[in-house]
Amino acid sequence: MIESVFFQPVIIGTDLNTYGVARAFHMAYGSISKVFGTRKLLMVDHSKICDVTEVPNFSNDNIMVKTLVDYAVENSKKKLILFAASEQYVFRILSNYNELSKYYVIPYTDADQGIFLSNKMNFYELCEKYGLDYPKAEMIDSRDYSEHKSELSFPVVLKPAESSDYFDLKFEGKEKAYILEDADSLNKALSSVYGAGYKHNMILQEYVYGDVTNEYVMNVYSDSQGKVRLMSLGRIAIEDPDPVMRGNYVAIISPEMNEDVQMLYRKIKHFLESINYTGLSNFDFKLDASDGKFKVFEINMRQGRSSFFSTLAGANIAVPIVEDLVMKKPVESIIYGDKNFLWMNCFSSNVYKMLERTDLELFHKAKKIENRGTTLFYEKDLSLQRRWVIFRYFSLYKKSLIKNLERKLS
């Protein structure tokens, strides 16, 4: 195995995703990741596997690029691998791809393909072409949203086409995605969103039937030749009950490896290799209770926020990235995340209590799984200060979970 002295993971952002990537590299190669961000968040505080530098005004592209280039020049003897912890950072890397790629190997798709796929309607056109099932969708033009005439049947789902700008808005009734039962509720939601200052288009989509446990997430790595090297699928056991946090997962569990799942793997592999996609990708699906088909919602051009579940499943993303971009090793076989696992983002006691109230079948399955863990609780990075940080993070999150679960179930 190659020694980590020959390469260096560099991560921009300081959140849960950051620690997941850093931990994956430390587990595989003993690497200490270099981390840059505006400020140090709890997730990386007092960690000995994350060397964090806080950079004032790091949200400014010129400062971000200068910081990364200066670091690269000082560490030119190592192969530097650049990661982004969030969608916003991915697009900032893509916006400065030509300059940053002179100094870093970047495990994401190139700028042209990244910008093209970030438009969900472009993505759905490719899904249609290459045989991926997806919910029918329409684009609502921001310039005349009140005049939009939909051909979809209610219920429908409304979500922003430009999620990064929407994320920063604050207004009453805000949700990450709106599930709407009639035209009045659709018009009200649109008025609220645009009244709060949102400037971009919205996406209207047919509703896919089934509860949160019908939702799935997949992490994939496609190498520099466009060949898939890693695939790992997780089934959502618990989603954050806060409407604003819809799509953020509290617990992910290993799926049943049946023919439908195997077919999904084959379809995603065919899709990515057909469009010559390179780098990390993350897909969200829902198993439609009305027709039994996996419907894909979107592709994220990065590792998912909860991507550490793949490492628990036996598919550590660090391994194919290093083998491809550092060792230049040709693909021999695909790494599949095929172990039983339970990934959690809170105390295990909270997960079991929530499952006991929401899904007894999954509760009993989860209790039997021995291979369980969180992104943050890493036995090789547990000083007393670090333990306190994790305990504080989970304790704060516990209050929010309980409050929002009670509201949802009432």
C-alpha positions in Angstrom: 0.0 0.0 0.0 1.2 3.5 -0.9 2.4 5.6 2.0 0.6 8.8 2.8 3.9 10.7 2.6 3.5 10.8 -1.1 0.1 12.6 -1.1 -2.0 15.0 0.9 -5.7 15.3 1.2 -6.8 19.0 1.3 -10.4 19.8 2.2 -12.2 23.1 2.0 -15.0 23.5 4.6 -15.1 22.4 8.2 -18.4 20.4 8.6 -19.5 16.8 9.0 -18.5 16.0 5.4 -15.0 17.2 6.1 -14.5 14.9 9.0 -15.9 12.0 7.1 -13.4 12.5 4.3 -10.5 13.0 6.8 -11.5 9.9 8.7 -11.7 7.8 5.5 -8.1 8.8 4.6 -6.8 8.3 8.1 -8.4 4.8 8.3 -7.0 3.8 4.9 -3.6 5.5 4.9 -3.0 7.1 8.3 -3.2 10.6 6.6 -3.7 13.8 8.4 -5.9 16.0 6.2 -5.2 19.7 5.7 -8.4 21.7 6.2 -9.2 25.3 5.2 -12.4 27.3 6.2 -13.7 30.6 7.4 -14.1 29.2 10.9 -13.6 25.9 12.7 -17.0 24.1 13.3 -17.6 21.7 16.1 -17.2 18.7 13.8 -13.5 19.2 13.3 -12.7 20.9 16.6 -9.9 19.3 18.7 -9.3 16.7 16.0 -5.8 15.3 15.5 -6.7 14.0 12.0 -7.7 17.4 10.7 -5.1 20.2 10.6 -7.4 23.2 10.4 -6.5 26.7 9.2 -9.1 29.4 9.7 -8.9 31.9 6.8 -10.6 35.3 7.2 -12.9 36.1 4.2 -12.4 32.6 2.8 -15.8 33.0 1.1 -14.1 35.3 -1.3 -12.9 33.4 -4.4 -9.7 35.3 -4.8 -8.7 34.6 -1.2 -9.7 31.0 -1.4 -7.7 30.4 -4.6 -4.6 32.3 -3.3 -4.7 30.3 0.0 -4.9 27.0 -1.9 -2.2 28.0 -4.4 0.2 29.2 -1.7 -0.3 26.0 0.2 0.3 24.0 -2.9 3.6 25.8 -3.7 4.8 25.2 -0.2 4.0 21.5 -0.5 4.9 20.8 -4.1 6.6 17.5 -3.4 3.3 15.9 -2.6 0.4 15.0 -4.8 -2.4 17.2 -3.4 -6.0 15.9 -3.6 -8.6 18.6 -3.3 -12.0 18.0 -1.7 -15.0 20.2 -1.1 -17.3 19.7 1.9 -20.4 21.3 0.4 -22.1 22.0 -2.9 -21.1 25.6 -2.7 -17.5 24.7 -2.4 -17.7 22.3 -5.3 -19.0 25.0 -7.5 -16.3 27.4 -6.3 -13.7 24.7 -7.3 -15.4 24.3 -10.7 -15.4 28.1 -11.2 -11.7 28.1 -10.6 -10.9 24.7 -12.1 -8.3 25.8 -14.6 -6.2 27.5 -12.0 -6.6 25.0 -9.2 -6.0 21.9 -11.4 -2.5 23.2 -12.1 -1.7 22.4 -8.5 -4.2 19.8 -7.3 -5.7 16.6 -8.6 -9.5 17.1 -8.2 -11.8 14.1 -7.7 -14.8 15.8 -9.2 -16.0 16.2 -12.7 -14.7 19.0 -14.9 -16.3 22.5 -15.0 -18.3 22.1 -18.2 -20.0 18.8 -17.2 -20.5 20.0 -13.6 -22.3 23.2 -14.7 -24.4 21.2 -17.2 -25.5 18.6 -14.7 -26.2 21.1 -12.0 -29.2 22.1 -14.1 -31.7 19.4 -13.0 -33.6 19.6 -16.2 -30.4 18.8 -18.1 -29.9 15.9 -15.8 -33.4 14.6 -16.4 -32.9 14.7 -20.2 -29.9 12.5 -19.7 -31.9 10.2 -17.5 -34.5 9.9 -20.2 -31.8 9.1 -22.8 -30.0 6.4 -20.7 -32.9 4.7 -19.0 -33.0 6.1 -15.5 -36.4 6.5 -14.0 -37.2 9.9 -12.6 -40.2 11.9 -11.4 -41.7 14.1 -14.2 -40.7 17.7 -13.7 -41.3 21.2 -14.9 -39.3 24.4 -14.6 -41.1 27.4 -13.1 -39.7 30.6 -14.6 -38.8 33.2 -11.9 -39.9 36.0 -14.2 -43.5 34.9 -14.4 -44.0 32.3 -11.8 -47.6 33.4 -11.0 -48.6 32.6 -14.6 -47.2 29.0 -14.7 -49.7 26.4 -15.9 -48.7 22.9 -14.7 -49.6 19.7 -16.4 -48.7 17.6 -13.3 -51.3 16.1 -11.0 -51.4 16.9 -7.3 -49.7 16.2 -5.0 -46.5 17.8 -6.3 -43.1 18.7 -4.9 -41.7 22.2 -5.2 -38.0 22.9 -4.7 -35.4 25.5 -5.7 -33.4 25.1 -8.9 -30.6 27.0 -7.3 -30.2 25.6 -3.8 -27.1 27.5 -2.6 -28.8 30.9 -2.8 -32.1 29.5 -1.4 -30.2 28.1 1.6 -29.2 31.5 2.8 -32.8 32.9 2.8 -34.8 33.1 6.0 -38.6 33.4 6.0 -41.6 31.9 7.8 -42.7 28.5 6.5 -39.4 27.8 4.7 -38.9 24.2 3.7 -36.1 22.5 1.8 -38.7 21.0 -0.5 -42.5 21.6 -0.3 -45.0 18.8 -0.6 -48.2 20.5 -1.9 -51.7 19.1 -2.2 -53.4 21.7 -4.4 -53.0 24.9 -6.5 -53.7 27.2 -3.6 -50.8 25.8 -1.5 -48.6 25.9 -4.6 -49.3 29.6 -5.2 -48.8 30.4 -1.5 -45.4 28.6 -1.5 -44.2 30.4 -4.6 -45.3 33.8 -3.2 -43.4 33.1 0.0 -40.2 32.0 -1.7 -40.1 34.9 -4.2 -41.3 37.3 -1.6 -38.3 36.4 0.5 -35.9 37.5 -2.3 -35.2 34.3 -4.2 -34.2 35.2 -7.8 -33.9 31.9 -9.6 -36.2 29.3 -11.1 -38.1 26.7 -9.2 -38.7 23.0 -10.0 -42.1 21.5 -9.8 -42.1 17.7 -9.7 -44.5 14.8 -9.4 -44.8 13.3 -6.0 -43.2 9.9 -5.5 -45.3 7.8 -3.1 -43.8 6.1 0.0 -42.4 7.2 3.3 -38.9 8.2 4.2 -37.7 4.6 4.5 -38.4 4.3 0.7 -35.6 6.8 0.2 -32.1 5.7 -0.7 -28.7 7.3 -1.3 -25.7 6.1 -3.3 -22.1 7.2 -3.4 -20.0 6.5 -6.5 -16.5 7.1 -7.7 -15.7 7.1 -11.4 -12.0 7.2 -12.3 -10.1 9.5 -14.6 -10.9 7.2 -17.5 -14.7 7.4 -16.8 -14.9 3.9 -15.3 -16.9 3.2 -12.2 -14.6 2.0 -9.3 -16.8 2.3 -6.2 -20.6 2.0 -5.5 -22.4 2.0 -2.2 -26.1 2.2 -1.5 -27.8 3.1 1.8 -31.5 3.0 2.8 -32.7 6.0 4.8 -33.9 4.9 8.2 -34.5 8.3 9.7 -34.6 11.7 8.1 -34.2 15.0 10.0 -37.8 15.9 10.9 -37.2 19.6 10.6 -38.8 20.8 7.3 -35.9 23.1 6.6 -33.5 20.1 6.9 -35.4 17.7 4.7 -32.9 15.5 2.9 -30.4 15.5 5.8 -30.2 12.0 7.3 -30.1 11.0 10.9 -29.7 7.2 10.3 -28.9 5.1 7.2 -29.1 1.3 7.1 -27.8 -1.3 4.7 -30.4 -2.2 2.0 -31.6 -5.7 1.1 -29.3 -6.8 -1.7 -32.1 -8.0 -4.0 -32.4 -8.0 -7.8 -33.9 -4.5 -7.8 -30.9 -3.1 -6.0 -28.5 -5.0 -8.3 -30.4 -3.6 -11.3 -30.1 -0.1 -9.8 -26.3 -0.5 -9.6 -26.1 -1.6 -13.2 -28.3 1.3 -14.4 -26.2 3.9 -12.5 -22.9 2.4 -13.8 -24.3 2.4 -17.4 -25.5 6.1 -17.0 -22.2 7.4 -15.6 -20.0 5.5 -18.1 -22.2 6.5 -21.0 -21.8 10.2 -20.3 -18.0 9.7 -19.5 -18.5 11.1 -16.0 -15.4 11.4 -13.8 -15.0 11.9 -10.1 -17.3 11.5 -7.1 -21.0 11.5 -7.4 -23.9 11.1 -5.0 -27.5 10.2 -6.0 -30.8 10.4 -4.2 -33.5 7.9 -5.0 -37.0 6.9 -3.8 -38.6 3.5 -4.3 -42.0 4.5 -5.7 -44.7 2.7 -3.7 -47.1 3.1 -6.7 -45.0 1.2 -9.3 -42.0 -0.4 -7.5 -39.4 1.6 -9.5 -36.4 3.5 -8.1 -36.8 7.1 -9.1 -33.7 9.3 -9.1 -34.1 12.9 -7.9 -30.7 14.4 -8.5 -27.0 13.9 -8.9 -24.6 15.7 -6.5 -21.1 16.1 -7.9 -19.4 15.3 -4.7 -19.3 12.8 -1.8 -22.5 13.1 0.2 -22.7 14.7 3.6 -23.3 11.3 5.1 -20.8 9.5 2.8 -19.0 7.9 5.7 -21.8 5.2 5.6 -19.9 3.8 2.6 -16.8 3.2 4.7 -18.9 1.3 7.2 -20.3 -0.7 4.3 -16.8 -1.6 3.2 -16.4 1.0 0.4 -13.9 3.6 1.6 -13.9 6.4 -1.0 -10.2 7.2 -0.2 -9.0 3.9 -1.7 -10.1 4.2 -5.4 -9.2 7.9 -5.4 -5.6 7.3 -4.4 -5.3 4.2 -6.6 -6.6 6.3 -9.6 -5.2 9.8 -9.1 -1.9 9.0 -7.2 -0.9 5.5 -8.1 -2.4 5.6 -11.6 -3.5 2.0 -11.1 -6.0 0.7 -13.7 -9.4 -0.5 -12.4 -9.4 -4.2 -11.6 -12.8 -4.6 -10.0 -15.6 -2.4 -8.6 -15.6 -1.9 -4.8 -19.1 -2.4 -3.6 -20.4 -1.4 -0.1 -21.9 -4.8 0.7 -21.6 -5.1 4.4 -24.5 -4.8 6.8 -24.3 -1.5 8.6 -26.1 1.2 10.6 -24.8 4.8 10.2 -26.0 7.3 12.7 -25.6 11.1 13.2 -26.7 11.2 16.8 -26.7 9.1 20.0 -27.6 5.5 19.2 -30.3 5.6 21.9 -32.0 8.4 20.0 -32.0 6.4 16.8 -33.6 3.4 18.5 -36.2 5.4 20.2 -37.1 7.2 17.0 -37.3 4.0 15.0 -39.4 2.4 17.7 -42.0 5.1 17.2 -41.8 5.3 13.4 -40.9 1.9 12.0 -40.9 -1.2 14.2 -39.5 -3.5 11.4 -36.5 -1.3 10.9 -36.1 -0.9 14.7 -35.7 -4.7 15.1 -33.3 -4.9 12.1 -31.2 -2.0 13.4 -30.9 -3.5 16.9 -29.4 -6.7 15.4 -26.7 -4.9 13.4 -23.3 -5.0 15.1 -21.4 -2.9 12.4 -22.7 0.5 13.5 -21.2 3.9 14.0 -21.1 7.6 13.5 -18.9 9.8 11.4 -17.6 11.7 14.3 -16.9 9.0 17.0 -13.5 7.7 15.9 -11.6 5.6 18.4 -8.2 6.9 17.1 -9.3 10.5 17.6 -10.8 10.7 21.0 -9.0 13.0 23.3 -11.0 14.2 26.3 -11.6 17.5 24.5 -12.7 15.7 21.4 -15.1 13.5 23.4 -16.6 16.6 24.9 -17.0 18.2 21.4 -18.9 15.2 20.1 -21.0 14.9 23.2 -21.9 18.6 22.9 -22.7 18.3 19.2 -25.0 15.3 19.7 -26.6 16.8 22.8 -27.5 20.0 20.9 -28.8 18.0 18.0 -30.8 15.7 20.3 -32.9 18.6 21.5 -33.7 19.7 17.9 -34.6 16.1 16.9 -37.0 15.5 19.8 -38.7 18.8 19.3 -39.2 18.3 15.6 -40.2 14.7 15.8 -42.9 15.5 18.4 -44.2 18.3 16.1 -44.2 15.9 13.1 -46.0 13.1 14.9 -48.6 15.3 16.6 
